[in-house]
Amino acid sequence: METQAQPAPGALVRTIDVATSADVAFALLCEVEKWPVWLSFLRSVRRVGTAPLGLGSEVELRSSIPGDEEQLFEVDRYIQGHAISLVGAYSIRRRIDVRVEAKSSVVRVTVRIDYPAYGGALGALYDRMTTRRKLEAALGDSLLHFKGLVEYGGTGSKDALLEDL
């Protein structure tokens, strides 16, 4: 069941419970190149370099989040099996946090997106009425898509589901 966590000021936060193990959910989250499959507001994601995803890894995003066409992010927090946090390389106000919490028979996946709204109070109001509203709806839909990918694939067949992507 999808629930909405209490957002911090200026952040978009969505949470969903997924019937799978934390390892399966986190494995899909670590494949950042496949984020556009389930995060509909991302056009492409590319890791810079060939090292495994971890602290200090760089990730380049093309998205419909306001700002530059291409945005460079750095992994500033990585807790194996639990959390990935990307912070904008040129603006620490841009952040994408993904967290996996193991519950009894399900895992709770939480995605938080912070991005600055420029233009003062009027710019923030305009953002809330336009882009932020669309992005919030897209984030909710994206988590439902993630849930479907993980639950439909089950344990062990996740790669078969996404092998052509």
DSSP file (Angstrom, degrees, kcal/mol; ACC not computed):
  #  RESIDUE AA STRUCTURE BP1 BP2  ACC     N-H-->O    O-->H-N    N-H-->O    O-->H-N    TCO  KAPPA ALPHA  PHI   PSI    X-CA   Y-CA   Z-CA
    1    1 A M              0   0    0      0, 0.0    16,-1.0     0, 0.0     2,-0.3   0.000 360.0 360.0 360.0 136.1    0.0    0.0    0.0
    2    2 A E  E     +A   16   0A   0     14,-0.2     2,-0.3     2,-0.0    14,-0.2  -0.626 360.0 177.8 -82.9 134.8    1.3    3.4   -0.9
    3    3 A T  E     -A   15   0A   0     12,-2.0    12,-1.8    -2,-0.3     2,-0.6  -0.930  25.9-128.2-130.2 158.4    1.7    6.0    1.9
    4    4 A Q        -     0   0    0     -2,-0.3    10,-0.1    10,-0.2     2,-0.1  -0.935  21.7-144.2-110.8 118.9    3.0    9.5    1.8
    5    5 A A        -     0   0    0     -2,-0.6     8,-0.2     1,-0.1    10,-0.0  -0.347  35.0 -90.9 -73.4 159.9    5.6   10.3    4.4
    6    6 A Q        -     0   0    0     -2,-0.1    -1,-0.1     1,-0.1     2,-0.1  -0.633  50.7-137.5 -73.0 112.4    5.7   13.7    6.0
    7    7 A P        -     0   0    0      0, 0.0     3,-0.1     0, 0.0     5,-0.1  -0.381   7.0-121.1 -75.8 149.4    8.0   15.8    3.7
    8    8 A A    >   -     0   0    0      1,-0.2     3,-2.2    -2,-0.1     2,-0.0  -0.443  57.8 -68.4 -73.6 161.0   10.6   18.2    4.9
    9    9 A P  T 3  S+     0   0    0      0, 0.0    -1,-0.2     0, 0.0     3,-0.1  -0.315 122.8   5.2 -55.9 126.5   10.1   21.7    3.7
   10   10 A G  T 3  S+     0   0    0      1,-0.2   105,-0.7    -3,-0.1     2,-0.3   0.425 106.1 113.4  83.1  -1.3   10.7   21.8    0.0
   11   11 A A  E <   - B   0 114A   0     -3,-2.2     2,-0.5   103,-0.1    -1,-0.2  -0.781  58.8-140.4-107.0 148.5   11.2   18.1   -0.5
   12   12 A L  E     - B   0 113A   0    101,-2.8   101,-2.8    -2,-0.3     2,-0.4  -0.928  27.6-179.1-101.6 127.3    9.0   15.6   -2.3
   13   13 A V  E     + B   0 112A   0     -2,-0.5     2,-0.4    99,-0.2    99,-0.2  -0.994   9.2 174.4-132.9 131.6    8.8   12.3   -0.4
   14   14 A R  E     - B   0 111A   0     97,-2.3    97,-2.6    -2,-0.4     2,-0.4  -0.993   7.2-168.8-134.5 144.1    6.9    9.1   -1.4
   15   15 A T  E     +AB   3 110A   0    -12,-1.8   -12,-2.0    -2,-0.4     2,-0.3  -0.978   5.9 177.4-132.4 143.3    6.9    5.8    0.4
   16   16 A I  E     -AB   2 109A   0     93,-2.2    93,-3.0    -2,-0.4     2,-0.4  -0.996  25.7-129.4-145.3 144.9    5.6    2.4   -0.7
   17   17 A D  E     - B   0 108A   0    -16,-1.0     2,-0.4    -2,-0.3    91,-0.2  -0.809  25.6-165.9 -93.4 133.9    5.6   -1.1    0.8
   18   18 A V  E     - B   0 107A   0     89,-3.2    89,-2.8    -2,-0.4     2,-1.7  -0.976  22.8-130.8-125.3 131.9    6.9   -3.8   -1.5
   19   19 A A  S    S+     0   0    0     -2,-0.4     2,-0.3    87,-0.2    87,-0.2  -0.596  75.2  83.0 -83.7  82.4    6.4   -7.6   -0.9
   20   20 A T  S    S-     0   0    0     -2,-1.7     2,-0.2   134,-0.0    -2,-0.1  -0.926  84.5 -76.4-161.7 179.8   10.0   -8.7   -1.5
   21   21 A S     >  -     0   0    0     -2,-0.3     4,-2.0     1,-0.1     5,-0.2  -0.565  37.5-118.9 -87.0 157.7   13.3   -9.0    0.3
   22   22 A A  H  > S+     0   0    0      1,-0.2     4,-2.7    -2,-0.2     5,-0.2   0.845 113.3  58.7 -62.9 -33.5   15.5   -5.9    1.0
   23   23 A D  H  > S+     0   0    0      2,-0.2     4,-2.2     1,-0.2    -1,-0.2   0.916 106.7  45.8 -63.4 -43.8   18.3   -7.5   -1.1
   24   24 A V  H  > S+     0   0    0      2,-0.2     4,-1.7     1,-0.2    -2,-0.2   0.934 115.7  45.9 -66.0 -46.4   16.1   -7.7   -4.2
   25   25 A A  H  X S+     0   0    0     -4,-2.0     4,-1.8     1,-0.2    -2,-0.2   0.918 114.8  47.1 -62.7 -44.2   14.8   -4.2   -3.9
   26   26 A F  H  X S+     0   0    0     -4,-2.7     4,-2.1     1,-0.2    -1,-0.2   0.859 106.3  58.5 -69.5 -34.0   18.2   -2.7   -3.2
   27   27 A A  H  X S+     0   0    0     -4,-2.2     4,-0.6    -5,-0.2    -1,-0.2   0.913 108.1  46.1 -60.5 -42.1   19.8   -4.6   -6.1
   28   28 A L  H >< S+     0   0    0     -4,-1.7     3,-0.7     1,-0.2    -1,-0.2   0.881 110.7  53.4 -67.9 -36.7   17.4   -2.9   -8.5
   29   29 A L  H 3< S+     0   0    0     -4,-1.8    -2,-0.2     1,-0.2    -1,-0.2   0.844 103.2  57.3 -64.9 -33.0   18.0    0.5   -6.8
   30   30 A C  H 3< S+     0   0    0     -4,-2.1     2,-1.8     1,-0.2    -1,-0.2   0.684  86.6  80.8 -73.3 -16.9   21.8    0.0   -7.3
   31   31 A E    X<  +     0   0    0     -3,-0.7     3,-2.1    -4,-0.6    -1,-0.2  -0.559  59.5 170.3 -86.5  73.4   21.3   -0.4  -11.1
   32   32 A V  G >   +     0   0    0     -2,-1.8     3,-1.6     1,-0.3    -1,-0.2   0.761  67.8  67.9 -61.5 -27.1   21.0    3.4  -11.6
   33   33 A E  G 3  S+     0   0    0      1,-0.3    12,-0.3    -3,-0.2    -1,-0.3   0.744 100.7  50.9 -63.6 -21.6   21.2    3.0  -15.4
   34   34 A K  G X> S+     0   0    0     -3,-2.1     3,-1.4    -6,-0.2     4,-0.7   0.364  78.5 100.7 -96.9   3.3   17.7    1.4  -15.1
   35   35 A W  H X> S+     0   0    0     -3,-1.6     4,-3.6     1,-0.3     3,-1.0   0.876  73.6  62.1 -57.1 -39.0   16.1    4.2  -13.0
   36   36 A P  H 34 S+     0   0    0      0, 0.0    -1,-0.3     0, 0.0    -2,-0.1   0.741  92.8  67.5 -61.8 -18.7   14.4    5.7  -16.1
   37   37 A V  H <4 S+     0   0    0     -3,-1.4    -2,-0.2     1,-0.1     3,-0.1   0.906 122.1  13.4 -63.8 -40.8   12.5    2.4  -16.5
   38   38 A W  H << S+     0   0    0     -3,-1.0     2,-1.0    -4,-0.7   108,-0.3   0.651 117.8  70.1-112.8 -19.4   10.6    3.1  -13.2
   39   39 A L    ><  -     0   0    0     -4,-3.6     3,-2.0    -5,-0.2    -1,-0.2  -0.814  66.4-168.8 -98.7  94.7   11.3    6.8  -12.5
   40   40 A S  T 3  S+     0   0    0     -2,-1.0    -1,-0.2    98,-0.4    99,-0.1   0.689  77.9  61.6 -63.4 -22.2    9.3    8.3  -15.3
   41   41 A F  T 3  S+     0   0    0     94,-0.1    23,-2.3    -3,-0.1     2,-0.5   0.502  88.3  86.2 -84.9  -2.5   10.7   11.9  -14.9
   42   42 A L  E <   -C   63   0A   0     -3,-2.0    21,-0.3    21,-0.2     3,-0.1  -0.853  54.0-172.5 -97.3 131.3   14.2   10.7  -15.7
   43   43 A R  E    S-     0   0A   0     19,-3.2     2,-0.3    -2,-0.5    20,-0.2   0.844  71.1 -12.3 -88.0 -38.5   15.1   10.6  -19.4
   44   44 A S  E     -C   62   0A   0     18,-1.6    18,-2.4     2,-0.0     2,-0.4  -0.983  53.8-160.7-159.2 153.7   18.5    8.9  -18.9
   45   45 A V  E     +C   61   0A   0    -12,-0.3     2,-0.4    -2,-0.3    16,-0.2  -0.998  13.4 178.4-138.1 134.1   21.0    8.0  -16.1
   46   46 A R  E     -C   60   0A   0     14,-2.3    14,-3.5    -2,-0.4     2,-0.3  -0.991  23.6-134.6-140.5 129.4   24.6    7.2  -16.7
   47   47 A R  E     -C   59   0A   0     -2,-0.4     2,-0.7    12,-0.2    12,-0.3  -0.642  21.4-132.7 -79.2 139.4   27.3    6.3  -14.2
   48   48 A V  E    S+C   58   0A   0     10,-2.9    10,-0.7    -2,-0.3     3,-0.1  -0.844  75.1   8.0 -92.3 117.6   30.6    8.1  -14.7
   49   49 A G  S    S-     0   0    0     -2,-0.7    -2,-0.1     1,-0.1     8,-0.0  -0.360  83.0 -97.8 100.1 175.0   33.4    5.5  -14.5
   50   50 A T  S    S+     0   0    0     -2,-0.1    -1,-0.1     2,-0.1     3,-0.1   0.459  77.6 114.4-114.7  -4.2   33.3    1.8  -14.3
   51   51 A A  S    S-     0   0    0     -3,-0.1     3,-0.1     1,-0.1    -3,-0.0  -0.298  79.0 -89.2 -65.7 153.1   33.8    1.2  -10.5
   52   52 A P        -     0   0    0      0, 0.0    -1,-0.1     0, 0.0     2,-0.1  -0.253  56.6 -84.5 -59.4 151.4   30.9   -0.4   -8.6
   53   53 A L  S    S+     0   0    0    -23,-0.1     2,-0.3    -3,-0.1   -23,-0.0  -0.368  78.8 117.9 -59.9 129.8   28.3    2.0   -7.2
   54   54 A G    >   -     0   0    0     -3,-0.1     3,-2.3    -2,-0.1    21,-0.3  -0.950  65.6 -27.9-172.1-173.7   29.5    3.3   -3.9
   55   55 A L  T 3  S+     0   0    0     -2,-0.3    21,-0.2     1,-0.3     3,-0.1  -0.312 127.2  17.2 -56.1 128.2   30.5    6.3   -1.9
   56   56 A G  T 3  S+     0   0    0     19,-3.0    -1,-0.3     1,-0.3    20,-0.1   0.293  87.6 142.5  90.7  -9.1   32.0    9.0   -4.2
   57   57 A S    <   -     0   0    0     -3,-2.3    18,-3.0    18,-0.1     2,-0.4  -0.334  45.2-134.3 -61.9 146.2   30.5    7.5   -7.5
   58   58 A E  E     -CD  48  74A   0    -10,-0.7   -10,-2.9    16,-0.2     2,-0.4  -0.874  20.2-171.5-107.5 140.4   29.4   10.0  -10.0
   59   59 A V  E     -CD  47  73A   0     14,-2.8    14,-3.3    -2,-0.4     2,-0.5  -0.997  11.7-149.6-132.4 131.7   26.0    9.8  -11.8
   60   60 A E  E     -CD  46  72A   0    -14,-3.5   -14,-2.3    -2,-0.4     2,-0.4  -0.904  18.6-167.5-105.2 126.5   24.8   11.9  -14.7
   61   61 A L  E     -CD  45  71A   0     10,-3.1    10,-2.8    -2,-0.5     2,-0.5  -0.879  18.9-165.2-115.1 142.7   21.1   12.5  -15.0
   62   62 A R  E     +CD  44  70A   0    -18,-2.4   -19,-3.2    -2,-0.4   -18,-1.6  -0.998  37.3 150.4-117.7 122.5   18.9   13.9  -17.7
   63   63 A S  E     -C   42   0A   0      6,-0.8   -21,-0.2    -2,-0.5   -22,-0.1  -0.848  60.9-115.0-144.6 175.5   15.5   14.7  -16.2
   64   64 A S  S    S+     0   0    0    -23,-2.3   -22,-0.1    -2,-0.3     3,-0.1   0.248  76.6 118.0 -99.0  10.3   12.4   16.8  -16.3
   65   65 A I  S    S-     0   0    0    -24,-0.3    -2,-0.2     1,-0.1    67,-0.0  -0.618  82.1 -94.5 -71.5 134.2   13.3   18.2  -12.8
   66   66 A P  S    S+     0   0    0      0, 0.0     2,-0.3     0, 0.0    -1,-0.1  -0.156  89.1  56.5 -54.4 142.8   13.8   22.0  -13.2
   67   67 A G  S    S-     0   0    0     -3,-0.1     4,-0.1    48,-0.1    48,-0.0  -0.934  94.2  -1.0 134.9-157.4   17.4   23.0  -13.8
   68   68 A D        -     0   0    0     -2,-0.3    -5,-0.3     1,-0.1    -3,-0.1  -0.221  64.5-118.7 -63.8 155.4   20.1   22.2  -16.3
   69   69 A E  S    S+     0   0    0      1,-0.2    -6,-0.8    -7,-0.1     2,-0.4   0.941 104.9  31.5 -59.9 -49.2   19.4   19.6  -19.0
   70   70 A E  E    S-D   62   0A   0     -8,-0.2     2,-0.4   -10,-0.0    -8,-0.2  -0.934  76.5-168.2-112.2 135.4   22.2   17.3  -17.7
   71   71 A Q  E     -D   61   0A   0    -10,-2.8   -10,-3.1    -2,-0.4     2,-0.5  -0.982  12.4-144.3-126.7 132.7   22.9   17.2  -14.0
   72   72 A L  E     -D   60   0A   0     -2,-0.4    17,-3.2   -12,-0.2    18,-0.5  -0.832  22.1-176.7 -96.6 128.9   25.9   15.6  -12.4
   73   73 A F  E     -DE  59  88A   0    -14,-3.3   -14,-2.8    -2,-0.5     2,-0.4  -0.870  13.3-149.2-121.6 156.2   25.4   14.0   -9.0
   74   74 A E  E     -DE  58  87A   0     13,-2.7    13,-2.6    -2,-0.3     2,-0.8  -0.977  24.4-117.1-125.0 140.4   27.7   12.3   -6.5
   75   75 A V  E     + E   0  86A   0    -18,-3.0   -19,-3.0    -2,-0.4    11,-0.2  -0.661  38.8 168.6 -74.6 111.8   26.9    9.5   -4.2
   76   76 A D  E     +     0   0A   0      9,-2.1     2,-0.3    -2,-0.8    -1,-0.2   0.503  66.7  32.5-105.8  -6.5   27.5   11.1   -0.8
   77   77 A R  E     + E   0  85A   0      8,-1.2     8,-2.5   -23,-0.1     2,-0.4  -0.941  61.4 167.7-149.2 128.8   25.9    8.3    1.3
   78   78 A Y  E     + E   0  84A   0     -2,-0.3     2,-0.6     6,-0.2     6,-0.2  -0.924   4.9 176.5-143.7 113.5   25.8    4.6    0.5
   79   79 A I  E >>  - E   0  83A   0      4,-2.6     3,-2.9    -2,-0.4     4,-2.1  -0.951  39.7-115.8-119.7 109.4   24.8    2.0    3.1
   80   80 A Q  T 34 S+     0   0    0     -2,-0.6     4,-0.1     1,-0.3    -2,-0.0  -0.141  95.9   1.8 -49.7 125.4   24.8   -1.5    1.5
   81   81 A G  T 34 S+     0   0    0      1,-0.1    -1,-0.3   -58,-0.1   -55,-0.1   0.464 134.4  53.2  79.0   1.7   21.3   -2.9    1.4
   82   82 A H  T <4 S+     0   0    0     -3,-2.9    18,-3.4     1,-0.3     2,-0.3   0.686 100.9  12.4-134.9 -48.3   19.7    0.2    3.0
   83   83 A A  E  <  -EF  79  99A   0     -4,-2.1    -4,-2.6    16,-0.2     2,-0.4  -0.996  34.3-174.4-150.7 143.5   20.4    3.7    1.4
   84   84 A I  E     -EF  78  98A   0     14,-2.5    14,-2.9    -2,-0.3     2,-0.4  -0.997  15.0-173.6-130.5 130.0   21.7    5.5   -1.6
   85   85 A S  E     -EF  77  97A   0     -8,-2.5    -9,-2.1    -2,-0.4    -8,-1.2  -0.985   3.9-166.9-129.6 123.7   21.9    9.3   -1.5
   86   86 A L  E     -EF  75  96A   0     10,-3.3    10,-2.5    -2,-0.4     2,-0.4  -0.909   4.8-168.8-108.5 134.4   22.9   11.4   -4.5
   87   87 A V  E     -EF  74  95A   0    -13,-2.6   -13,-2.7    -2,-0.4     8,-0.2  -0.958  33.6 -98.5-122.4 142.8   23.8   15.1   -4.1
   88   88 A G  E     -E   73   0A   0      6,-3.0   -15,-0.3     3,-0.6     6,-0.1  -0.326  23.9-141.8 -59.4 134.1   24.2   17.6   -6.9
   89   89 A A  S    S+     0   0    0    -17,-3.2    -1,-0.2     1,-0.2   -16,-0.1   0.812 101.9  28.2 -67.9 -29.4   27.9   18.1   -7.8
   90   90 A Y  S    S+     0   0    0    -18,-0.5     2,-0.3     1,-0.3    -1,-0.2   0.446 129.6  36.1-112.5  -2.4   27.3   21.8   -8.4
   91   91 A S    >   -     0   0    0      3,-0.1     3,-1.9     1,-0.1    -3,-0.6  -0.834  56.8-162.6-152.1 109.8   24.4   22.5   -6.0
   92   92 A I  T 3  S+     0   0    0     -2,-0.3    -3,-0.1     1,-0.3    -1,-0.1   0.569  89.3  73.9 -70.9  -5.0   24.1   20.7   -2.7
   93   93 A R  T 3  S+     0   0    0     -6,-0.1     2,-0.6    -3,-0.0    -1,-0.3   0.608  81.8  80.2 -80.7 -11.5   20.4   21.8   -2.7
   94   94 A R    <   +     0   0    0     -3,-1.9    -6,-3.0    21,-0.2     2,-0.3  -0.862  64.3 157.4 -95.4 123.5   19.7   19.1   -5.4
   95   95 A R  E     -FG  87 114A   0     19,-2.5    19,-3.0    -2,-0.6     2,-0.4  -0.998  30.8-167.2-150.7 141.4   19.4   15.7   -3.7
   96   96 A I  E     -FG  86 113A   0    -10,-2.5   -10,-3.3    -2,-0.3     2,-0.4  -0.981  16.1-175.2-127.9 118.3   17.9   12.3   -4.4
   97   97 A D  E     -FG  85 112A   0     15,-2.8    15,-2.8    -2,-0.4     2,-0.4  -0.944   5.3-174.5-115.0 133.9   17.7    9.9   -1.5
   98   98 A V  E     -FG  84 111A   0    -14,-2.9   -14,-2.5    -2,-0.4     2,-0.4  -0.998   8.2-177.1-127.6 128.7   16.4    6.3   -1.8
   99   99 A R  E     -FG  83 110A   0     11,-2.6    11,-2.6    -2,-0.4     2,-0.5  -0.974  13.8-160.5-130.6 140.2   16.0    4.2    1.4
  100  100 A V  E     - G   0 109A   0    -18,-3.4     2,-0.5    -2,-0.4     9,-0.2  -0.984   9.4-172.7-119.7 124.7   15.0    0.6    1.9
  101  101 A E  E     - G   0 108A   0      7,-2.6     7,-3.0    -2,-0.5     2,-0.4  -0.977  19.8-134.7-120.0 124.5   13.7   -0.5    5.3
  102  102 A A  E     + G   0 107A   0     -2,-0.5     5,-0.2     5,-0.2     2,-0.1  -0.638  28.2 177.4 -78.2 126.8   13.1   -4.2    6.0
  103  103 A K        -     0   0    0      3,-2.8   -81,-0.1    -2,-0.4    -1,-0.0  -0.334  49.0 -73.9-108.7-164.2    9.8   -4.8    7.8
  104  104 A S  S    S-     0   0    0      1,-0.2     3,-0.0    -2,-0.1    -2,-0.0   0.988 118.6  -9.2 -62.4 -65.7    8.3   -8.2    8.7
  105  105 A S  S    S+     0   0    0    -84,-0.0     2,-0.3    -3,-0.0    -1,-0.2   0.389 133.5  43.9-115.6   1.1    7.2   -9.6    5.3
  106  106 A V  S    S-     0   0    0    -87,-0.2    -3,-2.8    -5,-0.0     2,-0.4  -0.851  70.8-127.9-134.9 169.8    7.7   -6.5    3.2
  107  107 A V  E     -BG  18 102A   0    -89,-2.8   -89,-3.2    -2,-0.3     2,-0.6  -0.947  18.1-135.8-118.3 148.3   10.2   -3.7    2.6
  108  108 A R  E     -BG  17 101A   0     -7,-3.0    -7,-2.6    -2,-0.4     2,-0.5  -0.910  17.0-161.8-103.9 122.9    9.4    0.0    2.7
  109  109 A V  E     -BG  16 100A   0    -93,-3.0   -93,-2.2    -2,-0.6     2,-0.4  -0.917   7.4-172.2-107.4 126.6   11.0    2.0   -0.1
  110  110 A T  E     -BG  15  99A   0    -11,-2.6   -11,-2.6    -2,-0.5     2,-0.4  -0.977   5.1-169.9-122.3 129.3   11.2    5.7    0.4
  111  111 A V  E     -BG  14  98A   0    -97,-2.6   -97,-2.3    -2,-0.4     2,-0.4  -0.974   4.2-173.6-118.6 131.7   12.3    8.2   -2.3
  112  112 A R  E     -BG  13  97A   0    -15,-2.8   -15,-2.8    -2,-0.4     2,-0.5  -0.991   2.4-168.7-126.8 131.8   13.0   11.8   -1.4
  113  113 A I  E     -BG  12  96A   0   -101,-2.8  -101,-2.8    -2,-0.4     2,-0.5  -0.983   3.1-175.6-124.1 125.0   13.8   14.5   -4.0
  114  114 A D  E     +BG  11  95A   0    -19,-3.0   -19,-2.5    -2,-0.5  -103,-0.1  -0.974  13.2 158.2-115.3 130.1   15.0   18.0   -3.1
  115  115 A Y        -     0   0    0   -105,-0.7   -21,-0.2    -2,-0.5     2,-0.2  -0.982  39.9-108.6-147.0 146.4   15.5   20.6   -5.8
  116  116 A P        -     0   0    0      0, 0.0     2,-0.6     0, 0.0  -106,-0.0  -0.461  17.1-148.5 -76.9 143.8   15.7   24.4   -5.4
  117  117 A A        -     0   0    0     -2,-0.2     3,-0.3     3,-0.0     7,-0.2  -0.955  22.6-156.6-107.2 112.2   12.9   26.6   -6.6
  118  118 A Y        +     0   0    0     -2,-0.6     9,-0.1     1,-0.2     0, 0.0  -0.474  60.9  65.1 -88.7 159.6   14.4   29.9   -7.7
  119  119 A G  S  > S-     0   0    0     -2,-0.1     4,-1.5     4,-0.1     3,-0.4   0.604  95.9-102.7 106.4  16.3   12.7   33.3   -7.9
  120  120 A G  H  > S-     0   0    0     -3,-0.3     4,-2.3     1,-0.2     5,-0.2  -0.270  77.1 -25.9  70.6-156.1   11.9   33.9   -4.3
  121  121 A A  H  > S+     0   0    0      1,-0.2     4,-2.2     2,-0.2    -1,-0.2   0.873 141.4  50.4 -64.0 -39.3    8.4   33.5   -2.8
  122  122 A L  H  > S+     0   0    0     -3,-0.4     4,-2.5     2,-0.2    -1,-0.2   0.907 111.3  48.7 -66.7 -41.2    6.7   34.0   -6.1
  123  123 A G  H  X S+     0   0    0     -4,-1.5     4,-2.3     2,-0.2    -2,-0.2   0.891 111.4  49.9 -64.1 -40.1    8.9   31.5   -7.9
  124  124 A A  H  X S+     0   0    0     -4,-2.3     4,-2.3     2,-0.2    -2,-0.2   0.892 111.4  48.8 -66.2 -39.9    8.3   28.9   -5.1
  125  125 A L  H  X S+     0   0    0     -4,-2.2     4,-1.8     2,-0.2    -2,-0.2   0.932 112.0  48.3 -64.7 -46.0    4.5   29.5   -5.4
  126  126 A Y  H  X S+     0   0    0     -4,-2.5     4,-1.2     1,-0.2     5,-0.2   0.906 111.3  51.3 -60.6 -42.1    4.6   29.1   -9.2
  127  127 A D  H  <>S+     0   0    0     -4,-2.3     5,-2.4     1,-0.2     6,-0.6   0.916 108.1  51.7 -61.8 -44.3    6.7   25.9   -8.8
  128  128 A R  H  <5S+     0   0    0     -4,-2.3     5,-0.3     1,-0.2    -1,-0.2   0.853 112.3  46.6 -61.5 -34.8    4.2   24.4   -6.3
  129  129 A M  H  <5S+     0   0    0     -4,-1.8    -1,-0.2    -5,-0.1    -2,-0.2   0.691 129.4  14.3 -82.3 -18.5    1.4   25.0   -8.7
  130  130 A T  T  X5S+     0   0    0     -4,-1.2     4,-1.8    -3,-0.5     5,-0.2   0.611 128.6  20.2-119.1 -89.3    3.1   23.7  -11.8
  131  131 A T  H  >5S+     0   0    0     -5,-0.2     4,-2.9     1,-0.2     5,-0.2   0.890 121.5  51.8 -60.1 -47.3    6.3   21.6  -11.9
  132  132 A R  H  ><S+     0   0    0     -5,-2.4     4,-2.5     1,-0.2    -1,-0.2   0.883 108.5  51.9 -62.0 -39.3    6.2   20.3   -8.3
  133  133 A R  H  > S+     0   0    0     -6,-0.6     4,-1.9    -5,-0.3    -1,-0.2   0.926 113.6  43.9 -62.9 -45.0    2.6   19.1   -8.6
  134  134 A K  H  X S+     0   0    0     -4,-1.8     4,-2.4     1,-0.2    -2,-0.2   0.908 114.5  49.6 -65.7 -42.6    3.5   17.1  -11.8
  135  135 A L  H  X S+     0   0    0     -4,-2.9     4,-2.4     1,-0.2    -2,-0.2   0.878 108.7  52.7 -65.4 -38.3    6.7   15.8  -10.3
  136  136 A E  H  X S+     0   0    0     -4,-2.5     4,-1.9    -5,-0.2    -1,-0.2   0.914 111.4  45.9 -64.3 -42.9    4.9   14.6   -7.1
  137  137 A A  H  X S+     0   0    0     -4,-1.9     4,-2.3     1,-0.2    -2,-0.2   0.907 112.9  50.7 -65.2 -41.7    2.3   12.7   -9.2
  138  138 A A  H  X S+     0   0    0     -4,-2.4     4,-2.4     1,-0.2   -98,-0.4   0.876 108.0  52.9 -64.4 -37.4    5.0   11.2  -11.3
  139  139 A L  H  X S+     0   0    0     -4,-2.4     4,-2.0     2,-0.2    -1,-0.2   0.909 109.2  48.7 -65.2 -41.9    7.0   10.1   -8.2
  140  140 A G  H  X S+     0   0    0     -4,-1.9     4,-1.5     1,-0.2    -2,-0.2   0.928 114.0  45.9 -62.2 -45.7    3.9    8.3   -6.8
  141  141 A D  H  X S+     0   0    0     -4,-2.3     4,-2.0     1,-0.2    -2,-0.2   0.875 109.8  55.9 -63.7 -37.7    3.3    6.5  -10.1
  142  142 A S  H  X S+     0   0    0     -4,-2.4     4,-2.5     1,-0.2    -1,-0.2   0.888 104.7  51.2 -64.2 -40.2    7.0    5.7  -10.4
  143  143 A L  H  X S+     0   0    0     -4,-2.0     4,-2.4     2,-0.2    -1,-0.2   0.868 108.0  52.6 -67.3 -34.5    7.0    3.9   -7.0
  144  144 A L  H  X S+     0   0    0     -4,-1.5     4,-2.1     2,-0.2    -1,-0.2   0.897 109.8  49.4 -63.7 -38.8    4.0    1.9   -8.1
  145  145 A H  H  X S+     0   0    0     -4,-2.0     4,-2.5  -107,-0.2    -2,-0.2   0.910 109.6  51.2 -65.0 -42.7    5.9    0.9  -11.2
  146  146 A F  H  X S+     0   0    0     -4,-2.5     4,-2.5  -108,-0.3     5,-0.3   0.926 108.8  51.9 -58.9 -45.0    8.9   -0.1   -9.1
  147  147 A K  H  X S+     0   0    0     -4,-2.4     4,-2.9     1,-0.2     5,-0.3   0.918 110.2  48.6 -58.2 -45.4    6.7   -2.2   -6.9
  148  148 A G  H  X S+     0   0    0     -4,-2.1     4,-2.5     1,-0.2     5,-0.4   0.906 111.0  50.1 -62.3 -42.8    5.3   -4.0  -10.0
  149  149 A L  H  X S+     0   0    0     -4,-2.5     4,-1.6     2,-0.2    -2,-0.2   0.928 116.9  40.0 -61.6 -45.6    8.8   -4.6  -11.4
  150  150 A V  H  X S+     0   0    0     -4,-2.5     4,-1.3     2,-0.2    -2,-0.2   0.931 120.4  42.2 -72.5 -46.1   10.1   -6.1   -8.1
  151  151 A E  H  < S+     0   0    0     -4,-2.9    -2,-0.2    -5,-0.3    -3,-0.2   0.884 116.0  48.0 -71.9 -37.3    7.0   -8.1   -7.2
  152  152 A Y  H  < S+     0   0    0     -4,-2.5    -1,-0.2    -5,-0.3    -2,-0.2   0.894 112.5  49.5 -68.1 -38.9    6.3   -9.4  -10.6
  153  153 A G  H  X S-     0   0    0     -4,-1.6     4,-0.8    -5,-0.4    -1,-0.2   0.768  93.9-168.7 -71.5 -24.6    9.9  -10.4  -11.1
  154  154 A G  T  <  -     0   0    0     -4,-1.3     2,-0.6     2,-0.1     4,-0.3  -0.164  44.8 -33.0  64.9-165.5   10.0  -12.2   -7.8
  155  155 A T  T  4 S+     0   0    0      1,-0.2    -1,-0.0     2,-0.1    -4,-0.0  -0.787 130.5   5.4 -91.3 126.1   13.2  -13.4   -6.3
  156  156 A G  T  4 S+     0   0    0     -2,-0.6     3,-0.3     1,-0.0    -1,-0.2   0.044 114.5  74.1  97.0 -26.5   15.8  -14.4   -8.8
  157  157 A S     X  +     0   0    0     -4,-0.8     4,-1.5     1,-0.2     3,-0.2   0.289  61.2 103.0-104.7  12.5   14.0  -13.5  -12.1
  158  158 A K  H  > S+     0   0    0     -4,-0.3     4,-1.5     1,-0.2    -1,-0.2   0.877  80.1  54.3 -57.6 -39.7   14.5   -9.8  -11.8
  159  159 A D  H  > S+     0   0    0     -3,-0.3     4,-0.8     1,-0.2    -1,-0.2   0.873 103.8  54.6 -66.0 -36.4   17.3   -9.9  -14.4
  160  160 A A  H  4 S+     0   0    0      1,-0.2     3,-0.4    -3,-0.2     4,-0.3   0.864 106.8  52.6 -64.1 -35.7   15.0  -11.7  -16.9
  161  161 A L  H  < S+     0   0    0     -4,-1.5     3,-0.2     1,-0.2    -1,-0.2   0.884 122.4  27.6 -66.2 -39.0   12.5   -8.9  -16.6
  162  162 A L  H >< S+     0   0    0     -4,-1.5     3,-1.5     1,-0.2    -1,-0.2   0.246  85.7 109.5-109.2  10.8   15.0   -6.1  -17.3
  163  163 A E  T 3< S+     0   0    0     -4,-0.8    -1,-0.2    -3,-0.4    -2,-0.1   0.790  78.7  51.5 -64.8 -27.7   17.6   -7.9  -19.4
  164  164 A D  T 3         0   0    0     -4,-0.3    -1,-0.3    -3,-0.2    -2,-0.1   0.531 360.0 360.0 -85.2  -5.3   16.6   -6.0  -22.6
  165  165 A L    <         0   0    0     -3,-1.5    -1,-0.2  -131,-0.0    -2,-0.1   0.458 360.0 360.0 -85.4 360.0   16.9   -2.6  -21.1
